Amino acid sequence: MPPKISERFRGFLPVVIDVETGGFNPATDAILELAACILCMDDFGRLKIAETITTNIVPFQGARIEPSSLEFTGIDLSDPERNPIHEKEALSKIVVPVRKELRATDCQRAILVGHNASFDLSFLNAAVERVNLKRNPFHPFSSFDTATLGGLAFGQTVLARAIQAAGIEWDESSAHSAEYDTFKTAELFCTIVNRWKILTGL
């Protein structure tokens, strides 16, 4: 019988999340981009990426956006190709397929996987509260942090360095977009979990 992801993570479904924001304060600063990678397990118990969802977001009313944040991320709010949507719609775009995967895998809750995960989780929780999202599938405070796991597995806590140490391709010019960083964080997490399985059988 194929292994179940619900048994590997004690009923949690790992979902990799990255946010690009207008600053560091989740209560006052805008979420500008949000991306998620839903993970699954193959017939051999190896973790892999099942689905990637990404969206650009309209800053909530009164949101603060620091110019230095835009300079760091390279986000151009006037770009006509951004096609941003409001936070509530963006969250629904993420949580609807997550809820579907929870039902399909017999998992009880989704657990956020992120690089410096507390940052992404704090912004996700703030957005959930702002839009009064019902039935949030994500655990409100537990997470998996690839900065910590990268330090353990490869001696590197910076995402780019941990990615490269893991033997995964990294394009610096594509970094700091939510879609790219989420996908690479997901690759890193899967690599660490799968190598642990080879070492321990778990």
SESE-322977 format. One line per field, with one value per residue: residue in three letters; x, y, z of N, C-alpha, C in turn. Coordinates in nm, 3 decimals, decimal comma. Last residue first. Example, Ala and Ser with C-alpha at 12.3 -4.5 7.8 and 13.67 -1.06 7.14 Angstrom:
residu	(ser | ala)
nx	(1,285 | 1,319)
ny	(-0,225 | -0,569)
nz	(0,708 | 0,780)
cax	(1,367 | 1,230)
cay	(-0,106 | -0,450)
caz	(0,714 | 0,780)
cx	(1,290 | 1,320)
cy	(0,003 | -0,330)
cz	(0,787 | 0,780)
***
This chain:
residu	(leu | gly | thr | leu | ile | lys | trp | arg | asn | val | ile | thr | cys | phe | leu | glu | ala | thr | lys | phe | thr | asp | tyr | glu | ala | ser | his | ala | ser | ser | glu | asp | trp | glu | ile | gly | ala | ala | gln | ile | ala | arg | ala | leu | val | thr | gln | gly | phe | ala | leu | gly | gly | leu | thr | ala | thr | asp | phe | ser | ser | phe | pro | his | phe | pro | asn | arg | lys | leu | asn | val | arg | glu | val | ala | ala | asn | leu | phe | ser | leu | asp | phe | ser | ala | asn | his | gly | val | leu | ile | ala | arg | gln | cys | asp | thr | ala | arg | leu | glu | lys | arg | val | pro | val | val | ile | lys | ser | leu | ala | glu | lys | glu | his | ile | pro | asn | arg | glu | pro | asp | ser | leu | asp | ile | gly | thr | phe | glu | leu | ser | ser | pro | glu | ile | arg | ala | gly | gln | phe | pro | val | ile | asn | thr | thr | ile | thr | glu | ala | ile | lys | leu | arg | gly | phe | asp | asp | met | cys | leu | ile | cys | ala | ala | leu | glu | leu | ile | ala | asp | thr | ala | pro | asn | phe | gly | gly | thr | glu | val | asp | ile | val | val | pro | leu | phe | gly | arg | phe | arg | glu | ser | ile | lys | pro | pro | met)
nx	(1,249 | 1,495 | 1,725 | 1,828 | 1,603 | 1,468 | 1,641 | 1,596 | 1,333 | 1,361 | 1,532 | 1,375 | 1,150 | 1,273 | 1,365 | 1,127 | 1,009 | 1,183 | 1,127 | 0,859 | 0,884 | 1,044 | 0,874 | 0,642 | 0,739 | 1,066 | 1,321 | 1,499 | 1,587 | 1,856 | 1,958 | 1,857 | 1,971 | 1,925 | 2,050 | 2,228 | 2,225 | 2,368 | 2,172 | 1,989 | 2,149 | 2,191 | 1,931 | 1,853 | 2,074 | 2,179 | 2,366 | 2,423 | 2,252 | 2,072 | 2,052 | 1,999 | 1,763 | 1,596 | 1,591 | 1,483 | 1,246 | 1,027 | 0,691 | 0,470 | 0,195 | -0,012 | -0,251 | -0,263 | -0,499 | -0,758 | -1,013 | -1,296 | -1,328 | -1,170 | -1,165 | -0,975 | -0,801 | -0,731 | -0,582 | -0,376 | -0,250 | -0,167 | 0,023 | 0,209 | 0,296 | 0,398 | 0,624 | 0,773 | 0,809 | 0,986 | 1,229 | 1,061 | 0,796 | 0,497 | 0,214 | -0,006 | -0,353 | -0,507 | -0,567 | -0,577 | -0,676 | -0,636 | -0,863 | -0,892 | -0,664 | -0,722 | -0,928 | -0,789 | -0,624 | -0,802 | -0,887 | -0,666 | -0,593 | -0,817 | -0,872 | -0,669 | -0,758 | -1,000 | -0,902 | -0,728 | -0,792 | -0,541 | -0,356 | -0,209 | 0,047 | 0,068 | 0,110 | 0,278 | 0,276 | 0,432 | 0,683 | 0,923 | 1,174 | 1,236 | 1,378 | 1,203 | 0,994 | 1,120 | 1,172 | 0,916 | 0,668 | 0,340 | 0,055 | -0,296 | -0,543 | -0,683 | -0,432 | -0,305 | -0,387 | -0,150 | -0,095 | -0,040 | -0,019 | 0,039 | 0,126 | 0,119 | 0,300 | 0,631 | 0,703 | 0,856 | 0,822 | 0,693 | 0,647 | 0,438 | 0,472 | 0,289 | 0,281 | 0,217 | 0,150 | 0,286 | 0,183 | 0,217 | 0,152 | 0,240 | 0,185 | 0,050 | 0,143 | 0,149 | 0,031 | 0,065 | 0,316 | 0,590 | 0,776 | 0,666 | 0,508 | 0,605 | 0,549 | 0,535 | 0,502 | 0,458 | 0,387 | 0,230 | 0,183 | -0,072 | -0,072 | -0,075 | 0,202 | 0,344 | 0,301 | 0,031 | -0,037 | 0,083 | 0,125 | 0,258 | 0,062 | 0,085)
ny	(0,696 | 0,595 | 0,744 | 0,828 | 0,860 | 1,054 | 1,268 | 1,318 | 1,411 | 1,646 | 1,793 | 1,811 | 1,950 | 2,198 | 2,277 | 2,300 | 2,507 | 2,713 | 2,733 | 2,818 | 3,059 | 3,213 | 3,237 | 3,367 | 3,602 | 3,706 | 3,676 | 3,573 | 3,588 | 3,635 | 3,400 | 3,089 | 2,767 | 2,414 | 2,228 | 2,130 | 2,227 | 2,457 | 2,612 | 2,640 | 2,773 | 3,013 | 3,118 | 3,135 | 3,094 | 2,885 | 2,589 | 2,329 | 2,138 | 2,061 | 2,281 | 2,493 | 2,401 | 2,411 | 2,691 | 2,766 | 2,631 | 2,547 | 2,473 | 2,566 | 2,679 | 2,869 | 2,792 | 2,582 | 2,654 | 2,681 | 2,874 | 2,917 | 3,245 | 3,552 | 3,833 | 3,989 | 4,012 | 3,745 | 3,681 | 3,869 | 3,771 | 3,517 | 3,595 | 3,730 | 3,516 | 3,338 | 3,477 | 3,483 | 3,219 | 3,107 | 3,123 | 2,987 | 2,754 | 2,585 | 2,553 | 2,287 | 2,209 | 1,939 | 1,666 | 1,452 | 1,287 | 1,365 | 1,497 | 1,703 | 1,852 | 1,929 | 2,112 | 2,305 | 2,394 | 2,508 | 2,722 | 2,880 | 3,038 | 3,180 | 3,301 | 3,493 | 3,650 | 3,747 | 3,899 | 4,090 | 4,137 | 4,110 | 4,253 | 4,252 | 4,306 | 4,432 | 4,700 | 4,817 | 4,966 | 4,836 | 4,630 | 4,479 | 4,435 | 4,393 | 4,629 | 4,833 | 4,779 | 4,839 | 5,108 | 5,222 | 5,043 | 5,088 | 5,024 | 5,046 | 5,161 | 4,865 | 4,638 | 4,616 | 4,342 | 4,094 | 3,811 | 3,461 | 3,108 | 2,772 | 2,450 | 2,110 | 1,919 | 1,835 | 1,557 | 1,302 | 0,953 | 0,712 | 0,589 | 0,717 | 1,056 | 1,311 | 1,673 | 2,022 | 2,328 | 2,635 | 2,972 | 3,327 | 3,668 | 4,012 | 4,208 | 4,306 | 4,609 | 4,665 | 4,643 | 4,390 | 4,296 | 4,475 | 4,510 | 4,579 | 4,495 | 4,162 | 3,840 | 3,518 | 3,172 | 2,840 | 2,502 | 2,284 | 1,963 | 1,859 | 1,651 | 1,401 | 1,358 | 1,329 | 1,070 | 1,033 | 1,197 | 1,079 | 0,728 | 0,480 | 0,223 | -0,120)
nz	(0,737 | 0,672 | 0,708 | 0,461 | 0,302 | 0,451 | 0,419 | 0,153 | 0,169 | 0,319 | 0,145 | -0,089 | 0,003 | 0,066 | -0,191 | -0,333 | -0,184 | -0,243 | -0,515 | -0,507 | -0,365 | -0,533 | -0,759 | -0,650 | -0,533 | -0,612 | -0,521 | -0,821 | -1,076 | -1,056 | -0,949 | -0,972 | -0,900 | -0,877 | -0,605 | -0,421 | -0,170 | -0,199 | -0,326 | -0,112 | 0,073 | -0,065 | -0,088 | 0,192 | 0,461 | 0,608 | 0,590 | 0,655 | 0,561 | 0,763 | 0,942 | 0,770 | 0,657 | 0,880 | 0,923 | 0,678 | 0,658 | 0,904 | 0,943 | 1,216 | 1,420 | 1,433 | 1,303 | 1,019 | 0,761 | 0,670 | 0,800 | 0,814 | 0,676 | 0,701 | 0,739 | 0,635 | 0,857 | 0,918 | 0,691 | 0,719 | 0,948 | 0,862 | 0,666 | 0,824 | 0,984 | 0,795 | 0,703 | 0,948 | 1,019 | 0,832 | 0,684 | 0,428 | 0,513 | 0,530 | 0,731 | 0,717 | 0,730 | 0,910 | 0,863 | 0,572 | 0,374 | 0,115 | 0,030 | 0,216 | 0,151 | -0,109 | -0,057 | 0,089 | -0,120 | -0,305 | -0,122 | -0,050 | -0,280 | -0,347 | -0,105 | -0,106 | -0,321 | -0,228 | -0,015 | -0,140 | -0,494 | -0,754 | -1,030 | -1,290 | -1,397 | -1,636 | -1,590 | -1,312 | -1,086 | -0,903 | -0,948 | -0,743 | -0,646 | -0,382 | -0,318 | -0,394 | -0,226 | 0,016 | -0,005 | 0,010 | 0,186 | 0,227 | 0,426 | 0,365 | 0,326 | 0,205 | 0,074 | -0,257 | -0,455 | -0,553 | -0,760 | -0,706 | -0,764 | -0,695 | -0,792 | -0,689 | -0,595 | -0,546 | -0,320 | -0,127 | -0,152 | -0,135 | -0,369 | -0,488 | -0,351 | -0,194 | -0,222 | -0,155 | -0,305 | -0,284 | -0,333 | -0,298 | -0,331 | -0,316 | -0,131 | 0,167 | 0,339 | 0,691 | 0,943 | 1,048 | 0,977 | 0,894 | 0,694 | 0,357 | 0,152 | 0,039 | -0,068 | 0,080 | 0,030 | 0,146 | 0,104 | 0,312 | 0,442 | 0,639 | 0,930 | 1,043 | 1,081 | 0,845 | 0,749 | 0,732 | 0,522 | 0,307 | 0,303 | 0,074 | -0,090 | 0,000)
cax	(1,127 | 1,380 | 1,661 | 1,917 | 1,708 | 1,407 | 1,622 | 1,729 | 1,361 | 1,276 | 1,574 | 1,508 | 1,135 | 1,206 | 1,459 | 1,229 | 0,945 | 1,170 | 1,260 | 0,895 | 0,801 | 1,094 | 1,004 | 0,632 | 0,677 | 0,926 | 1,239 | 1,469 | 1,445 | 1,774 | 1,948 | 1,874 | 1,925 | 1,955 | 1,934 | 2,245 | 2,144 | 2,432 | 2,291 | 1,947 | 2,097 | 2,304 | 2,012 | 1,784 | 2,027 | 2,047 | 2,335 | 2,504 | 2,360 | 2,108 | 2,076 | 2,113 | 1,880 | 1,626 | 1,639 | 1,608 | 1,359 | 1,113 | 0,822 | 0,523 | 0,298 | 0,121 | -0,226 | -0,240 | -0,361 | -0,705 | -0,874 | -1,238 | -1,383 | -1,178 | -1,257 | -1,086 | -0,854 | -0,812 | -0,699 | -0,469 | -0,304 | -0,264 | -0,094 | 0,135 | 0,240 | 0,281 | 0,514 | 0,741 | 0,729 | 0,842 | 1,195 | 1,198 | 0,849 | 0,641 | 0,293 | 0,100 | -0,234 | -0,473 | -0,657 | -0,504 | -0,714 | -0,524 | -0,813 | -0,993 | -0,681 | -0,613 | -0,954 | -0,897 | -0,564 | -0,732 | -0,981 | -0,722 | -0,499 | -0,746 | -0,960 | -0,668 | -0,627 | -0,999 | -0,998 | -0,678 | -0,802 | -0,675 | -0,373 | -0,348 | 0,033 | 0,059 | -0,024 | 0,291 | 0,208 | 0,287 | 0,637 | 0,782 | 1,162 | 1,164 | 1,435 | 1,337 | 0,973 | 1,070 | 1,286 | 0,989 | 0,797 | 0,434 | 0,182 | -0,173 | -0,459 | -0,704 | -0,555 | -0,283 | -0,414 | -0,255 | -0,058 | -0,129 | 0,044 | -0,062 | 0,175 | 0,050 | 0,179 | 0,538 | 0,719 | 0,780 | 0,903 | 0,705 | 0,764 | 0,415 | 0,458 | 0,384 | 0,220 | 0,306 | 0,093 | 0,310 | 0,178 | 0,228 | 0,132 | 0,239 | 0,183 | 0,094 | 0,068 | 0,216 | 0,021 | -0,057 | 0,198 | 0,484 | 0,797 | 0,742 | 0,551 | 0,528 | 0,629 | 0,472 | 0,590 | 0,401 | 0,492 | 0,204 | 0,275 | -0,038 | -0,054 | -0,203 | 0,107 | 0,350 | 0,439 | 0,103 | -0,098 | 0,143 | 0,034 | 0,262 | 0,146 | 0,000)
cay	(0,759 | 0,513 | 0,686 | 0,804 | 0,767 | 0,923 | 1,211 | 1,268 | 1,288 | 1,537 | 1,760 | 1,750 | 1,813 | 2,119 | 2,257 | 2,205 | 2,375 | 2,669 | 2,691 | 2,695 | 2,949 | 3,177 | 3,171 | 3,241 | 3,500 | 3,701 | 3,779 | 3,570 | 3,554 | 3,738 | 3,519 | 3,203 | 2,894 | 2,532 | 2,274 | 2,089 | 2,107 | 2,348 | 2,571 | 2,582 | 2,641 | 2,928 | 3,093 | 3,050 | 3,183 | 2,935 | 2,717 | 2,433 | 2,183 | 1,966 | 2,145 | 2,499 | 2,419 | 2,281 | 2,600 | 2,828 | 2,579 | 2,656 | 2,416 | 2,578 | 2,580 | 2,904 | 2,934 | 2,590 | 2,653 | 2,545 | 2,881 | 2,784 | 3,134 | 3,425 | 3,747 | 3,957 | 4,131 | 3,823 | 3,599 | 3,879 | 3,907 | 3,528 | 3,515 | 3,804 | 3,635 | 3,300 | 3,449 | 3,605 | 3,304 | 3,083 | 3,216 | 3,022 | 2,878 | 2,567 | 2,639 | 2,350 | 2,244 | 2,080 | 1,750 | 1,538 | 1,258 | 1,297 | 1,386 | 1,597 | 1,798 | 1,834 | 1,995 | 2,229 | 2,333 | 2,383 | 2,627 | 2,787 | 2,947 | 3,112 | 3,194 | 3,387 | 3,584 | 3,661 | 3,791 | 3,988 | 4,174 | 4,086 | 4,215 | 4,204 | 4,249 | 4,286 | 4,658 | 4,725 | 5,023 | 4,837 | 4,755 | 4,484 | 4,466 | 4,286 | 4,498 | 4,827 | 4,768 | 4,704 | 5,016 | 5,223 | 5,111 | 5,025 | 5,095 | 4,968 | 5,216 | 5,008 | 4,668 | 4,652 | 4,484 | 4,140 | 3,946 | 3,574 | 3,238 | 2,876 | 2,582 | 2,223 | 1,876 | 1,945 | 1,633 | 1,426 | 1,072 | 0,791 | 0,542 | 0,579 | 0,956 | 1,202 | 1,541 | 1,907 | 2,215 | 2,504 | 2,848 | 3,204 | 3,550 | 3,885 | 4,243 | 4,188 | 4,537 | 4,665 | 4,770 | 4,463 | 4,234 | 4,473 | 4,400 | 4,609 | 4,634 | 4,260 | 3,959 | 3,648 | 3,289 | 2,973 | 2,604 | 2,375 | 2,075 | 1,867 | 1,782 | 1,460 | 1,357 | 1,457 | 1,122 | 0,956 | 1,225 | 1,201 | 0,843 | 0,559 | 0,343 | 0,000)
caz	(0,783 | 0,639 | 0,826 | 0,574 | 0,258 | 0,433 | 0,554 | 0,195 | 0,094 | 0,369 | 0,282 | -0,093 | -0,047 | 0,170 | -0,080 | -0,378 | -0,189 | -0,104 | -0,473 | -0,578 | -0,313 | -0,400 | -0,770 | -0,724 | -0,449 | -0,653 | -0,457 | -0,677 | -1,057 | -1,121 | -0,863 | -1,061 | -0,843 | -0,958 | -0,680 | -0,559 | -0,193 | -0,126 | -0,401 | -0,240 | 0,106 | -0,032 | -0,208 | 0,095 | 0,356 | 0,646 | 0,527 | 0,717 | 0,472 | 0,657 | 0,991 | 0,859 | 0,573 | 0,820 | 1,026 | 0,724 | 0,581 | 0,860 | 0,912 | 1,081 | 1,387 | 1,485 | 1,329 | 1,163 | 0,810 | 0,684 | 0,759 | 0,796 | 0,753 | 0,629 | 0,815 | 0,545 | 0,790 | 1,013 | 0,727 | 0,606 | 0,949 | 0,970 | 0,629 | 0,722 | 1,048 | 0,872 | 0,610 | 0,873 | 1,108 | 0,819 | 0,791 | 0,464 | 0,459 | 0,513 | 0,644 | 0,796 | 0,652 | 0,893 | 0,943 | 0,666 | 0,513 | 0,182 | -0,051 | 0,209 | 0,286 | -0,086 | -0,142 | 0,154 | 0,000 | -0,340 | -0,181 | 0,048 | -0,214 | -0,455 | -0,153 | -0,005 | -0,326 | -0,345 | 0,011 | -0,046 | -0,353 | -0,700 | -0,890 | -1,271 | -1,262 | -1,641 | -1,632 | -1,424 | -1,202 | -0,879 | -1,006 | -0,781 | -0,788 | -0,454 | -0,288 | -0,455 | -0,370 | -0,009 | 0,002 | -0,118 | 0,195 | 0,135 | 0,409 | 0,379 | 0,432 | 0,227 | 0,147 | -0,116 | -0,435 | -0,461 | -0,719 | -0,731 | -0,741 | -0,712 | -0,755 | -0,753 | -0,667 | -0,564 | -0,444 | -0,130 | -0,174 | -0,013 | -0,296 | -0,444 | -0,458 | -0,177 | -0,216 | -0,170 | -0,232 | -0,345 | -0,254 | -0,376 | -0,249 | -0,390 | -0,273 | 0,093 | 0,236 | 0,561 | 0,871 | 1,081 | 0,915 | 0,996 | 0,788 | 0,478 | 0,150 | 0,114 | -0,090 | 0,056 | 0,033 | 0,124 | 0,104 | 0,200 | 0,423 | 0,498 | 0,868 | 1,004 | 1,193 | 0,918 | 0,759 | 0,833 | 0,653 | 0,358 | 0,307 | 0,198 | -0,096 | 0,000)
cx	(1,067 | 1,248 | 1,547 | 1,853 | 1,797 | 1,511 | 1,561 | 1,722 | 1,499 | 1,311 | 1,494 | 1,552 | 1,270 | 1,193 | 1,397 | 1,328 | 1,045 | 1,108 | 1,261 | 1,031 | 0,842 | 1,015 | 1,053 | 0,765 | 0,673 | 0,864 | 1,107 | 1,385 | 1,402 | 1,625 | 1,858 | 1,851 | 1,957 | 1,895 | 1,972 | 2,128 | 2,156 | 2,357 | 2,363 | 2,068 | 2,054 | 2,260 | 2,126 | 1,871 | 1,970 | 1,991 | 2,193 | 2,480 | 2,451 | 2,234 | 2,135 | 2,152 | 2,008 | 1,748 | 1,681 | 1,672 | 1,489 | 1,235 | 0,907 | 0,650 | 0,342 | 0,230 | -0,086 | -0,196 | -0,357 | -0,567 | -0,809 | -1,097 | -1,310 | -1,228 | -1,280 | -1,189 | -0,978 | -0,876 | -0,790 | -0,596 | -0,406 | -0,329 | -0,203 | 0,011 | 0,160 | 0,216 | 0,385 | 0,619 | 0,688 | 0,757 | 1,042 | 1,190 | 0,994 | 0,694 | 0,439 | 0,191 | -0,133 | -0,358 | -0,633 | -0,603 | -0,627 | -0,554 | -0,708 | -0,939 | -0,782 | -0,620 | -0,848 | -0,928 | -0,669 | -0,663 | -0,911 | -0,821 | -0,571 | -0,646 | -0,892 | -0,756 | -0,619 | -0,869 | -1,001 | -0,774 | -0,765 | -0,674 | -0,519 | -0,375 | -0,105 | 0,044 | -0,042 | 0,153 | 0,215 | 0,209 | 0,484 | 0,748 | 1,019 | 1,159 | 1,369 | 1,399 | 1,106 | 1,047 | 1,243 | 1,107 | 0,867 | 0,563 | 0,270 | -0,051 | -0,327 | -0,622 | -0,562 | -0,415 | -0,387 | -0,263 | -0,177 | -0,063 | -0,052 | 0,003 | 0,069 | 0,111 | 0,119 | 0,421 | 0,613 | 0,807 | 0,813 | 0,793 | 0,788 | 0,532 | 0,445 | 0,362 | 0,330 | 0,227 | 0,179 | 0,249 | 0,213 | 0,229 | 0,139 | 0,222 | 0,181 | 0,078 | 0,133 | 0,147 | 0,068 | -0,078 | 0,068 | 0,356 | 0,687 | 0,747 | 0,630 | 0,584 | 0,546 | 0,580 | 0,508 | 0,514 | 0,430 | 0,307 | 0,242 | 0,057 | -0,021 | -0,193 | -0,024 | 0,239 | 0,448 | 0,245 | -0,025 | 0,087 | 0,105 | 0,172 | 0,145 | 0,089)
cy	(0,848 | 0,573 | 0,589 | 0,721 | 0,730 | 0,819 | 1,072 | 1,208 | 1,231 | 1,406 | 1,642 | 1,707 | 1,741 | 1,973 | 2,169 | 2,174 | 2,268 | 2,531 | 2,646 | 2,643 | 2,817 | 3,062 | 3,125 | 3,166 | 3,365 | 3,586 | 3,802 | 3,690 | 3,558 | 3,712 | 3,626 | 3,330 | 3,007 | 2,658 | 2,401 | 2,127 | 2,056 | 2,216 | 2,456 | 2,529 | 2,567 | 2,786 | 2,996 | 3,017 | 3,098 | 3,036 | 2,759 | 2,571 | 2,290 | 2,007 | 2,057 | 2,362 | 2,428 | 2,289 | 2,466 | 2,739 | 2,651 | 2,600 | 2,527 | 2,495 | 2,596 | 2,801 | 2,967 | 2,732 | 2,658 | 2,539 | 2,744 | 2,792 | 3,005 | 3,315 | 3,614 | 3,867 | 4,100 | 3,944 | 3,676 | 3,800 | 3,924 | 3,666 | 3,528 | 3,727 | 3,717 | 3,421 | 3,415 | 3,582 | 3,433 | 3,174 | 3,223 | 3,143 | 2,897 | 2,696 | 2,599 | 2,426 | 2,308 | 2,093 | 1,900 | 1,628 | 1,334 | 1,258 | 1,303 | 1,474 | 1,683 | 1,774 | 1,887 | 2,101 | 2,250 | 2,316 | 2,499 | 2,688 | 2,840 | 3,010 | 3,112 | 3,270 | 3,469 | 3,583 | 3,693 | 3,871 | 4,056 | 4,119 | 4,193 | 4,163 | 4,187 | 4,223 | 4,506 | 4,675 | 4,932 | 4,893 | 4,757 | 4,624 | 4,472 | 4,309 | 4,388 | 4,689 | 4,759 | 4,681 | 4,872 | 5,126 | 5,108 | 5,106 | 5,016 | 5,056 | 5,145 | 5,057 | 4,817 | 4,687 | 4,516 | 4,292 | 4,008 | 3,704 | 3,349 | 3,009 | 2,686 | 2,353 | 1,991 | 1,897 | 1,743 | 1,500 | 1,194 | 0,914 | 0,623 | 0,522 | 0,816 | 1,101 | 1,436 | 1,776 | 2,092 | 2,398 | 2,729 | 3,084 | 3,427 | 3,772 | 4,120 | 4,219 | 4,405 | 4,569 | 4,764 | 4,586 | 4,308 | 4,416 | 4,385 | 4,487 | 4,674 | 4,401 | 4,077 | 3,751 | 3,413 | 3,076 | 2,738 | 2,488 | 2,154 | 1,985 | 1,766 | 1,598 | 1,429 | 1,469 | 1,244 | 1,009 | 1,151 | 1,236 | 0,964 | 0,682 | 0,419 | 0,125)
cz	(0,675 | 0,680 | 0,795 | 0,684 | 0,376 | 0,390 | 0,545 | 0,334 | 0,129 | 0,300 | 0,336 | 0,047 | -0,048 | 0,126 | 0,028 | -0,266 | -0,234 | -0,098 | -0,327 | -0,532 | -0,376 | -0,339 | -0,632 | -0,726 | -0,520 | -0,573 | -0,529 | -0,636 | -0,911 | -1,106 | -0,924 | -0,980 | -0,940 | -0,896 | -0,756 | -0,648 | -0,335 | -0,146 | -0,333 | -0,316 | -0,021 | 0,002 | -0,179 | -0,026 | 0,244 | 0,547 | 0,565 | 0,659 | 0,533 | 0,580 | 0,880 | 0,911 | 0,654 | 0,728 | 0,966 | 0,831 | 0,612 | 0,787 | 0,852 | 1,068 | 1,243 | 1,456 | 1,379 | 1,197 | 0,962 | 0,749 | 0,778 | 0,738 | 0,717 | 0,721 | 0,742 | 0,612 | 0,708 | 0,945 | 0,821 | 0,634 | 0,836 | 0,973 | 0,735 | 0,677 | 0,948 | 0,938 | 0,686 | 0,784 | 1,038 | 0,906 | 0,801 | 0,556 | 0,498 | 0,453 | 0,647 | 0,700 | 0,746 | 0,794 | 0,921 | 0,740 | 0,614 | 0,327 | 0,022 | 0,136 | 0,285 | 0,054 | -0,119 | 0,075 | 0,073 | -0,221 | -0,226 | -0,012 | -0,134 | -0,400 | -0,262 | -0,048 | -0,226 | -0,355 | -0,106 | -0,029 | -0,262 | -0,551 | -0,854 | -1,127 | -1,240 | -1,502 | -1,638 | -1,466 | -1,324 | -0,997 | -0,996 | -0,832 | -0,836 | -0,604 | -0,372 | -0,436 | -0,443 | -0,157 | -0,023 | -0,119 | 0,058 | 0,138 | 0,314 | 0,355 | 0,450 | 0,347 | 0,179 | -0,047 | -0,288 | -0,459 | -0,648 | -0,687 | -0,777 | -0,680 | -0,790 | -0,702 | -0,747 | -0,647 | -0,450 | -0,261 | -0,189 | -0,027 | -0,168 | -0,365 | -0,400 | -0,289 | -0,205 | -0,161 | -0,260 | -0,254 | -0,341 | -0,282 | -0,339 | -0,290 | -0,363 | -0,054 | 0,198 | 0,464 | 0,727 | 0,994 | 0,942 | 0,935 | 0,893 | 0,567 | 0,272 | 0,098 | -0,041 | 0,024 | 0,004 | 0,122 | 0,066 | 0,208 | 0,296 | 0,479 | 0,720 | 0,943 | 1,163 | 1,022 | 0,848 | 0,853 | 0,765 | 0,495 | 0,367 | 0,189 | 0,037 | 0,000)
***
